Amino acid sequence: MRDVRDDLRRVLLRADDALALEVLGRMNAAVLIPLYIDDGELHVVFTRRRDDLRRHPGEISFPGGRYDPGEDDLRATALREAQEEIGLPPDAVEIVGALQPTPTSATGYAVYPFVGLIEPGRTWTLSPLEVAAVIELPVSALLAGYGRRRLIRRGLPIRTDTYLVSNHLIWGATARILSDLFDRIEPLTAGNQRS
């Protein structure tokens, strides 16, 4: 794990540097990108939001949410949200870096992504109000499932970057965050490139 930790720190933004970046958005939010190594392969942990939620129903995302006044910073937001949504305690996460903040067009958030290493084989405790499932996918399957696809959103066709693994479709801000992660870790995942 030490080599992966060092490799990730080398290619990711420093968390403090990411916090200093400005991005367009009415409200600040943060997500945690939990990563773990299993059988020598890097895996990413996602949530599938409940179908009855008002915002982004049924979508696949990272654990995260809006910044609460009084929190130390957006890292604390990401860790708090991961604990609330999937039962991942903050002390079980080692933040190794961050990615470029990204705006969301539909909800007006400035989303700050933080990358954390966790141990494999966790038992998840889902928030019954927000999370329908936890989805754990290997990086190789995500890279193989990359494509620009035509989607219909709010009655309008859009062509956008997506990742499709089995029946799990990842698009929008989550796909943009994944693309940034994969661009940065490409040297670490040689042989598993997007086409």
C-alpha positions, 0 to 999 in steps of 0.5 A: 500500500505504501507504493500506491500511497506515494504514487498517488501523492505524486500525481494528485493535487495536494489537498491544501492546494485544491482547497485554494482553487476557485470554481463557479458555484453557488454553494461549496460541496465535497466528495470523497473518492474512496480507493482500495487495492484488492488482488493487486488492482485499484478499485473505486467506491461509489454510491447509487442514490435512492430513486425517490430523491429530489436531486439526482435520483438513482444516479451513481456518485461519490459519497459527499454533500454540502459544506456545513458552517463550522466544519474545519474545511471541505476535507471534513465535509467529504469525510463527514458525508462518507460516514453519514452515507456509507458508514465509513469512519473518518479514521479509516480513510487516509486522504492522499490528495485531491482533484480539480474542483468541478461545477455542477450545472443542474444544482449549482455546486462547486464540488471539491473531490478528495481521494482517500485510501481505505482497506478492502473488504469493508462492510457498509452501513447505508444511509436509509434516506439517501443511499440505495447501494454501494458499488465497488468497481475496478479501475480496469473495468471503468476504463474499459467502459469509457465512452461518449454517449448520447443521453436524454436529460430533462427532455434534451439530448446531450453527448457526454463522457460516461463510464458504463460497467454492467448496468452501472452508468456514470455520467455528469460531474462524477464522470468528469471527476473520474476523468480527472482521476484517470488522467492523473493516474494513467502512468500508474495504470499502464495498459488500461487506457481509455479509447 
